[in-house]
Amino acid sequence: MKVDELKPLEGLLVADFRSIEPRLQALDKHLILRTYLDGYTLSDLDTKIWLALRGNRAAYSFIKKGSLANLARWFNYIEDNHPEIQAEVKAKDAAAKAKVAAASKAGASYALALQNADKGVVTRFLPEPSGFLHIGHAKASLLADYFAHTAYKGTLLLRLDDTNPSKEKQEYQDAIIEDLALMGIKPDKMSYTSDYFDYLYDMCIRMIKEGHAYADDTPQEEMQKQRWDGIASARRDRSVEENLRIFEEMKNGTEEGLKNCIRAKLSYNNPNKALRDPVIYRCNVETEHHRTGDKWKIYPTYDFACPVIDSYEGVTHALRSTEYTDRNPQYDWFLKTLKLRKVYMWDFARMNFVRTFLSKRKLAKMVETGRVWGWDDPRMPTVRGVRRRGMTVEALRDFILKQGPSRNVVTMDWTNFWATNKKVIDPVAPRHTALIKKDLVKVTVTGPETPAEPVTADRPKHPKNPSIGTKKVCFANEMYLDQADAKSFKKDEEITLMAWGNAFVREIGEGETIPSLTVELNLKGDVKSTEKKVTWLAAKGQTLVPAELWDFDYLITKDKLEEDDKLEDFLNPVTSTMDEALCDEAAAGLKKDDIIQLERRGYYRVDKGLDDWAEGEQKRLVLFCIPTGKTGGK
């Protein structure tokens, strides 16, 4: 290909992608011995064509699969070694995010007019590393990212709130960071609450010295009852000296220290129970901290550490869900009492879904009791869970941003969540065929158009998107059909064999289940005239691929769990089903995380490909059914 012939590609990629595949192949050939399209440095032509390819979702997906090795090499080289052309990509991505976030069918509005935003905006995402991120965390992180980076060109901080070593693990911490990166969230700075343990300790000393905190050894259950009933603790008026002495005992983990906690002296009978002398420090000597080891035996609570470190780190606007609304006066009280820099608050509604719970304690229980396979189980409402079920990052971001920062709390069906995903995967998911093994019906194919020996032909993987490529389809005089289809046939009825043509049903074997069929090909028949279009697999001439087809149900049977509901009373006894199936031979090349559509069955994500099994294990595809939103199912 000559350089002059490359120039029309830029417009063609955008205007008429269906005809671009042969030109992509020509590009690949042109690049066999070249690093750049024209010359030995990055040219305007390289930039224009790279941006055109990067801006076309189907082309980008095709190239990233790497089937055209030279084109993929050139594309990745430009991406990795020429950051100067990334500015335009980032600008387009930001524009797309802004468009999504402006106003949607869901009615989302981002016109918050944050206070003093002209002086700079610094938001933060503050997860506790005590579990994997769930979709509620995804909303919090995406909103913080939106207001920091898209709406106000400010700064996003990620702070891991590691103040409870009994629940926290390095595994969870790493997973949170990975999941944020997966969602395209790039914090400008990352820190840990444990980075500030010395500072928080000094702040607590100051609280005690100024008469704003006291040591309390009231037993936990009695303390909870007193707080609920608005009764002052008998230890509330301890002297400053006594409180400082006990705090030192707590720091050393002595017997006396372990009996005490430190409480802030706000009020013992305020109508807002969040203001009733909250605990701000407690002992923990049973578990070493995963970052600080055994240095500390006392740890600050979220209620204390959150406002103090927000102010210290320079956060200007703290966004958090409405479940914390009652604690907002408490948050302000700590800042005013310690005379710290003000931080503005904004509450948004958390994401609630029917027959779903987002309590990390309950989710951890599901993992610990073996009700699910782990935090990334496709039945779990975690970011990794919905991703493993088949939710794309693009659709996840789109759906959450469309919810917006509204304070209106609603419980949503899963319909729109998965329908958003279908819009993303339908145009690019290759089509394959699968039949359930236990329901196979052997079919003899007759007629002059029937091949005497098996033959193969190329067929598009996607009927409306040639860029997805082609696959080999085998045609033979013996095939398999599905039992349900066979039972619906009448003698001499004309049917359509999908991706082949029409046929007449000439013989139907007798029995409660149909043992066999004979059909006569009629490839000249009009496929539009038939009522039944059926999937099939050639029984000869190809190696059919074994597969497990998994589907999943909700973990609980009740639309919404109330606070006094026992989780065990509403657990769904059956939450997964699996059918053994056979797929067309082309499916053997599927890899983990590929998303496909099985004709007449639905969309599936590949959880395991044939190459993912150890030697000696039975190799098979493991496919997870992806909801489409039609029934609202999880």
ABEGO torsion letter per residue (X at the ends): XBAAAAAAAAAAAAABAAAAAAAAAAAAAAAAABABABEABBBAAAAAAAAAAAABAAAAAAAAAGABAAAAAAAAAAAAABAAAAAAAAAAAAAAAAAAAABBAAGBBABAGBBGAAAEBBBBBBBBBAEBBBAAAAAAAAAAAAAAAAAAGBBBBBBBBBABAAABBAAAAAAAAAAAAAAGBBBABBBBAAAAAAAAAAAAAAAAAAGABBBBABBAAAAAAAAAAGBBBAAAABBAAAAAAAAAAAAAGBAAAAABBBBBBABAABABAAABGBBABBBBAABBBAAAEAABABBBBAAAAAAAAAAAAGBABBBBBAAAAAAAAAAAAAAAAAGBBBBBBBBBBBBBBBGBBABAAAAAAAAAAGABAEAABAABABAAAAAAAGBBAAAAAAAAAAAEABABBBBBBAAAAAAAAAAAAAAABBBBBBBBAAABBBBBBBEAABBABBBBBBBBABAABAAAEBBBBBBBABBBBBAAAAAABBBGBBBBBBGAEBBBBABBBBEABBABBBBBBBAABBAAABABBBBBBBABGBBBBBBBBBBBBBABABABBBAABBAAAABBABABBBBBBBBBAAAAABBBGBBBBBBGAEBBBBABBAAABBBGBBBBBBBBBBBAGAAGBX
